[in-house]
Amino acid sequence: MNQALKDIRELKTQMGRSVVGQQHMVDTLLVALLTNGNVLLEGLPGTAKTRSIKALADALTVDLGRVQFTPDLLPSDVTGTEVYQEVDGKPTLTFQQGPVFNNLLLADEINRSPAKVQAALLEAMEERQITVAGKTYKLPDLFMVLATQNPVEQEGTYPLPEAQMDRFIMKINLDYPNAEDEELIIKMVRGEEAQSNEPSQPIDPQSIFEARNQITKIHCSDAVLKYIVAIIVATRQPELYPDSNLSKWIAVGSSPRATIALDKCARAMAWLSGKEFVDPDDVRGVVHGVLRHRLILTYDALADGVNADRVIDEILTHIAVA
C-alpha cells in the first residue's frame, strides 16, 4: 500500500473515532476532499454535521474558518474587505482577509442568509479565488467549502440557487442514528469528557495532493464511461425511457458539471478501495451524492412524495453497463 493511501485511510479512521453512525458522511467528505470539491450537508440539528467538519480539520491540522450565516450577514463578512488605515501618516486602503482565506471553510446554515451572501462564495468554490474592489486574491492550494443547511421546509430559510448548488460536487443527506449507534455516541462523549482518548497522529496535508495525483491515473474503461454518460443523459432526456416514471418526475436534468463530478468521484472511490480501475459499483456508490442536488423535480413528483434519491434509483434500474 502506498503512503498516500495509507494516510487517507488513517484519516478516515481518525474521523470515525469522532463521528458515530454517519459513516457514509465520512466517506463522502473524503471523496470530495480527494477530488478538490465542495460539499453540502443537509440534516436536522444534532446529526454531527459540524462535528465531522471539525474532525476533518483536526486530523489534517489545517486552518478551519467558520461563518455562521444569518439574515443580516454581508458578503464582505465572508470574503473580507478593504479597510482604511494610516501608514506613516498616509491614508492607505488595506485588504483585510475574511474567513474564506482558510484551508477549510465551514459555511454553517448557509441557507439562513439570502442569495446575495450565498453568491459571495461562487467564485471561491469554482475558481479558488475571490475578487474584491477589482483585485483578485488567490485562496490556499488546499481549499474546500463545507456548507451545512437545514431542510428547506423549515421557516426562515432561503433555498440555494441552482448555480450554487451545481458547484457542490456532492450533497450529503443526514438522518438520526439508530439505537445501537446512539449508545455508542453516549460512550464516545463520556470518553471525551473524561479525556480518555489518546491524541492521534496528524495527517500530512501533502498526502492529499499526492492522492489527487494518483487518482487522475485511475483507469476508466469506455464501457464505464458510457455508463456514466447514459446516467446523466437520462436526467435530461427521460422520454428515452417510456416504461418508467422519469418523464413524470424530472423537470430539469443535470449539467455537464455533473458528468465531470461523477467521473472524478467514481475514480476517487476506486482509489480508496485500493483498485487501479473504475467499475460500475464505484459509480453507483457515489451517484446519489453527485446527482441528488442537481435534479429539479416536477410538481407531480413532489406531490407524490418522490425525492431525488428515488428518481436516481429509477434511472439505475433502466441503465445497464454496455
C-alpha positions as CSV (number, residue, x, y, z in Angstrom):
1,M,0.0,0.0,0.0
2,N,1.4,3.4,-1.0
3,Q,1.9,6.0,1.7
4,A,-0.8,8.4,0.4
5,L,-3.5,5.7,0.5
6,K,-2.3,4.7,4.0
7,D,-2.5,8.3,5.2
8,I,-6.0,8.8,3.8
9,R,-7.3,5.6,5.4
10,E,-5.8,6.7,8.7
11,L,-7.6,10.0,8.2
12,K,-10.8,8.0,7.8
13,T,-10.1,6.0,10.9
14,Q,-9.4,9.2,13.0
15,M,-12.6,10.8,11.8
16,G,-14.5,7.6,12.6
17,R,-13.5,7.9,16.2
18,S,-15.2,11.3,16.5
19,V,-18.3,10.6,14.3
20,V,-20.5,7.6,15.1
21,G,-23.4,6.3,12.9
22,Q,-22.6,8.6,9.9
23,Q,-20.0,6.5,8.1
24,H,-21.4,7.5,4.7
25,M,-20.8,11.1,5.6
26,V,-17.2,10.4,6.4
27,D,-16.7,8.6,3.1
28,T,-18.3,11.4,1.1
29,L,-16.2,14.1,2.8
30,L,-13.1,12.1,1.9
31,V,-14.2,11.7,-1.7
32,A,-14.9,15.4,-2.0
33,L,-11.6,16.3,-0.5
34,L,-9.7,14.0,-2.9
35,T,-11.5,15.5,-5.9
36,N,-10.9,19.1,-4.8
37,G,-14.6,19.6,-4.5
38,N,-17.1,21.3,-2.1
39,V,-19.7,19.5,0.0
40,L,-23.2,20.4,1.1
41,L,-24.5,18.7,4.2
42,E,-28.2,18.8,4.9
43,G,-29.8,17.4,8.0
44,L,-31.7,18.2,11.2
45,P,-29.8,19.8,14.1
46,G,-27.6,17.4,16.1
47,T,-26.7,15.0,13.2
48,A,-22.9,15.6,13.5
49,K,-22.6,17.9,10.5
50,T,-20.3,20.5,12.2
51,R,-18.6,17.8,14.3
52,S,-17.5,15.9,11.2
53,I,-16.0,19.0,9.6
54,K,-14.1,19.9,12.8
55,A,-12.8,16.3,13.0
56,L,-11.5,16.6,9.4
57,A,-9.7,19.8,10.2
58,D,-8.2,18.5,13.4
59,A,-6.9,15.3,11.7
60,L,-5.3,17.3,8.9
61,T,-4.1,20.1,11.3
62,V,-5.2,22.7,8.8
63,D,-6.9,26.1,9.3
64,L,-10.6,26.0,9.7
65,G,-12.7,29.1,9.1
66,R,-16.3,29.3,10.2
67,V,-19.1,31.6,9.1
68,Q,-22.4,31.5,10.8
69,F,-24.9,32.5,8.1
70,T,-27.6,34.8,9.3
71,P,-30.2,37.0,7.5
72,D,-28.1,40.2,8.3
73,L,-24.8,38.8,7.1
74,L,-22.9,40.8,4.4
75,P,-20.8,39.4,1.6
76,S,-17.7,41.2,3.0
77,D,-18.2,39.2,6.2
78,V,-17.3,36.2,4.2
79,T,-14.7,37.4,1.7
80,G,-13.1,40.3,3.5
81,T,-13.0,44.0,2.7
82,E,-10.7,46.9,2.2
83,V,-10.2,49.0,5.4
84,Y,-8.9,52.5,5.8
85,Q,-5.6,52.7,7.7
86,E,-2.9,55.3,8.1
87,V,0.7,54.1,7.3
88,D,3.5,56.5,8.1
89,G,0.9,59.3,8.2
90,K,-0.5,58.4,4.8
91,P,-4.0,57.1,4.2
92,T,-4.0,53.6,2.8
93,L,-6.6,51.1,1.9
94,T,-5.5,47.7,3.1
95,F,-7.3,44.4,2.3
96,Q,-8.4,42.6,5.4
97,Q,-8.9,38.9,4.7
98,G,-12.2,37.2,5.6
99,P,-12.9,33.7,6.9
100,V,-12.7,32.3,3.3
101,F,-8.9,32.5,3.5
102,N,-8.6,29.2,5.3
103,N,-8.0,25.7,4.1
104,L,-11.5,24.6,5.1
105,L,-14.4,26.9,5.3
106,L,-17.4,25.9,7.3
107,A,-20.4,27.8,6.0
108,D,-22.8,26.9,8.8
109,E,-26.5,27.0,8.0
110,I,-25.8,28.6,4.6
111,N,-29.5,28.8,3.8
112,R,-30.1,31.2,6.6
113,S,-28.7,34.0,4.5
114,P,-30.2,35.5,1.3
115,A,-28.8,34.8,-2.2
116,K,-26.6,37.9,-2.2
117,V,-24.5,36.5,0.6
118,Q,-24.6,32.9,-0.7
119,A,-23.3,34.2,-4.1
120,A,-20.2,35.6,-2.3
121,L,-18.9,32.0,-2.3
122,L,-19.4,31.3,-6.0
123,E,-16.0,32.4,-7.3
124,A,-14.2,30.8,-4.3
125,M,-15.9,27.5,-4.9
126,E,-15.3,27.3,-8.6
127,E,-12.0,29.2,-9.2
128,R,-10.3,29.1,-5.8
129,Q,-10.0,32.9,-5.7
130,I,-12.0,35.9,-4.8
131,T,-12.3,39.4,-6.3
132,V,-12.7,42.5,-4.1
133,A,-12.7,46.1,-5.4
134,G,-11.3,44.9,-8.7
135,K,-8.4,43.0,-7.2
136,T,-8.1,39.2,-7.3
137,Y,-6.8,37.2,-4.3
138,K,-5.8,33.6,-4.6
139,L,-7.0,31.1,-1.9
140,P,-4.9,28.4,-0.3
141,D,-3.9,25.4,-2.5
142,L,-5.8,23.2,-0.1
143,F,-9.2,24.8,0.0
144,M,-12.7,23.4,0.5
145,V,-16.1,24.8,1.3
146,L,-18.2,22.6,3.6
147,A,-21.7,24.0,3.9
148,T,-24.4,22.9,6.2
149,Q,-28.1,23.6,5.8
150,N,-31.4,22.8,7.5
151,P,-34.1,21.2,5.4
152,V,-35.7,23.9,3.2
153,E,-39.1,23.1,4.7
154,Q,-38.2,24.9,7.8
155,E,-39.1,28.6,8.3
156,G,-36.6,31.3,7.9
157,T,-34.5,29.6,5.2
158,Y,-33.5,30.7,1.6
159,P,-33.2,27.9,-0.9
160,L,-29.8,27.9,-2.6
161,P,-29.9,29.0,-6.3
162,E,-29.2,26.3,-8.9
163,A,-25.9,27.9,-9.9
164,Q,-24.6,27.5,-6.4
165,M,-26.0,24.0,-5.9
166,D,-24.2,22.9,-9.0
167,R,-20.8,24.0,-7.5
168,F,-21.1,21.4,-4.7
169,I,-19.5,18.2,-6.0
170,M,-21.7,16.2,-3.6
171,K,-24.6,16.6,-1.2
172,I,-25.0,14.5,1.9
173,N,-28.4,13.9,3.4
174,L,-28.2,13.1,7.1
175,D,-30.7,11.3,9.4
176,Y,-30.7,10.5,13.1
177,P,-28.6,7.4,14.1
178,N,-30.2,4.1,15.1
179,A,-30.5,2.9,18.7
180,E,-27.2,1.0,18.7
181,D,-25.2,4.0,17.3
182,E,-27.0,6.2,19.9
183,E,-25.5,4.1,22.7
184,L,-22.0,4.4,21.1
185,I,-22.4,8.2,20.9
186,I,-23.1,8.4,24.6
187,K,-19.9,6.3,25.4
188,M,-17.9,8.4,23.0
189,V,-18.9,11.7,24.6
190,R,-18.3,10.2,28.0
191,G,-14.8,9.3,26.9
192,E,-14.2,12.8,25.6
193,E,-15.4,14.4,28.8
194,A,-13.0,12.1,30.8
195,Q,-10.3,13.0,28.3
196,S,-9.5,9.3,28.0
197,N,-8.9,9.3,24.2
198,E,-5.3,9.2,23.2
199,P,-4.2,12.0,20.8
200,S,-4.0,11.0,17.2
201,Q,-1.1,11.4,14.9
202,P,-1.8,14.3,12.5
203,I,-2.0,13.5,8.8
204,D,0.3,15.4,6.5
205,P,-1.8,17.6,4.1
206,Q,0.7,16.9,1.4
207,S,-0.8,13.4,1.2
208,I,-4.0,14.9,-0.2
209,F,-2.1,16.4,-3.1
210,E,-0.3,13.1,-3.7
211,A,-3.6,11.2,-3.6
212,R,-5.2,13.6,-6.1
213,N,-2.3,13.0,-8.5
214,Q,-2.7,9.2,-8.2
215,I,-6.5,9.4,-8.7
216,T,-6.0,11.1,-12.1
217,K,-4.2,7.9,-13.2
218,I,-7.1,5.5,-12.2
219,H,-8.3,3.8,-15.4
220,C,-11.9,4.2,-16.5
221,S,-12.9,1.9,-19.4
222,D,-15.0,3.1,-22.3
223,A,-17.9,0.9,-21.1
224,V,-17.9,2.6,-17.7
225,L,-17.5,6.0,-19.3
226,K,-20.6,5.3,-21.5
227,Y,-22.4,4.2,-18.3
228,I,-21.7,7.5,-16.6
229,V,-22.8,9.5,-19.6
230,A,-26.0,7.4,-20.0
231,I,-27.0,8.2,-16.4
232,I,-26.6,11.9,-17.0
233,V,-28.4,11.8,-20.3
234,A,-31.3,10.0,-18.7
235,T,-31.8,13.0,-16.4
236,R,-32.0,15.3,-19.4
237,Q,-34.0,13.1,-21.8
238,P,-36.3,11.0,-19.6
239,E,-38.5,10.4,-22.5
240,L,-35.9,7.9,-23.7
241,Y,-37.4,5.5,-21.1
242,P,-41.1,5.5,-21.8
243,D,-41.7,2.5,-19.5
244,S,-40.5,4.5,-16.5
245,N,-41.8,7.4,-14.4
246,L,-38.8,9.6,-15.3
247,S,-40.7,11.9,-17.6
248,K,-43.3,12.5,-14.9
249,W,-40.7,13.1,-12.2
250,I,-37.9,15.2,-13.8
251,A,-38.3,18.8,-14.8
252,V,-34.7,19.8,-15.4
253,G,-31.7,17.4,-15.6
254,S,-28.1,17.6,-14.6
255,S,-25.4,19.8,-16.3
256,P,-22.1,18.7,-17.8
257,R,-20.5,19.6,-14.4
258,A,-22.4,16.6,-13.0
259,T,-20.8,14.4,-15.6
260,I,-17.3,15.5,-14.7
261,A,-18.1,15.2,-11.0
262,L,-19.4,11.7,-11.3
263,D,-16.3,10.6,-13.2
264,K,-14.0,12.2,-10.6
265,C,-15.9,10.8,-7.6
266,A,-16.0,7.3,-9.1
267,R,-12.3,7.3,-9.6
268,A,-11.7,8.6,-6.1
269,M,-13.9,5.8,-4.7
270,A,-12.0,3.2,-6.7
271,W,-8.7,4.6,-5.4
272,L,-9.9,4.5,-1.8
273,S,-10.8,0.8,-2.4
274,G,-7.2,0.1,-3.5
275,K,-8.2,-0.6,-7.1
276,E,-6.5,0.7,-10.3
277,F,-9.7,0.9,-12.3
278,V,-13.2,2.1,-12.0
279,D,-16.1,-0.4,-12.1
280,P,-19.9,0.2,-12.1
281,D,-20.1,-0.3,-8.3
282,D,-17.8,2.7,-7.8
283,V,-20.2,4.8,-10.0
284,R,-23.3,3.6,-8.1
285,G,-21.5,4.2,-4.8
286,V,-21.3,8.0,-5.5
287,V,-24.1,8.7,-8.0
288,H,-26.7,9.7,-5.3
289,G,-24.4,12.2,-3.7
290,V,-23.4,13.7,-7.0
291,L,-26.8,14.0,-8.5
292,R,-29.4,14.4,-5.7
293,H,-28.9,18.2,-5.6
294,R,-28.6,18.6,-9.4
295,L,-32.1,17.4,-10.3
296,I,-35.2,19.7,-10.4
297,L,-38.3,17.6,-9.8
298,T,-41.7,18.3,-11.2
299,Y,-44.7,19.3,-9.1
300,D,-46.2,15.8,-9.6
301,A,-43.1,14.2,-8.1
302,L,-43.1,16.5,-5.1
303,A,-46.9,16.0,-4.6
304,D,-46.4,12.2,-4.7
305,G,-43.6,12.4,-2.1
306,V,-40.9,11.3,-4.7
307,N,-37.4,12.6,-3.8
308,A,-34.2,12.8,-5.9
309,D,-32.8,9.6,-4.5
310,R,-35.8,7.6,-5.7
311,V,-35.5,9.2,-9.1
312,I,-31.8,8.2,-9.2
313,D,-32.8,4.6,-8.2
314,E,-35.3,4.5,-11.0
315,I,-32.6,5.7,-13.5
316,L,-30.2,3.0,-12.4
317,T,-32.8,0.2,-12.9
318,H,-33.1,1.2,-16.6
319,I,-29.4,1.6,-17.5
320,A,-27.1,-1.3,-17.9
321,V,-23.3,-1.3,-18.4
322,A,-22.5,-1.8,-22.1
